[in-house]
């Protein structure tokens, strides 16, 4: 009888563990789906030249860190600098795209630290399409109106091989 009770206790504990792990996995899949939707929106706004939409993905106090220039400053300053490219894309003078491939995705229900390679492609008029690969880290917060980037760290140039390795 003691053996049966021990077996039942172990079985029950195992079942609880499996159910808990399953619930955690479902929460993580839902969180990553939300973040995938966030990055898809960033990509859409860049592709369509939707400056207002892009700005809405950023927290008002967000910071841009650039490893190549060794600078950190409010993202609003970068947005002001990037506005012309958005306007040119929207008017059709420029073609732009931003695509992300992730190597690490950490976080919980309200925070995220995403590590990726960004592929930013652009063409001005009839010129040649240029491709920039960038090692990127982003810190995001989940607010009432969705995920917002609070820190974008453009660490260093990446290569096409870095990009391909994340397929």
Buried (B, 14 or more C-beta within 10 A) or exposed (E): EEEEEEEEEEEEEEEEEEEEEEEEEEEBEEBBEBBEEBBEBBBBBBBBBBBEBBBEBBBEEBBBBBBEEEEEEEBBEBBEEBBEBBEBBBEEEBBBBBBBBBBEBEBEEEBBEBBBBBBBBBBBEEEEEEEEBBBBBBBBBBEEEBBBBBBBBBBEEBEEEBBEEEE
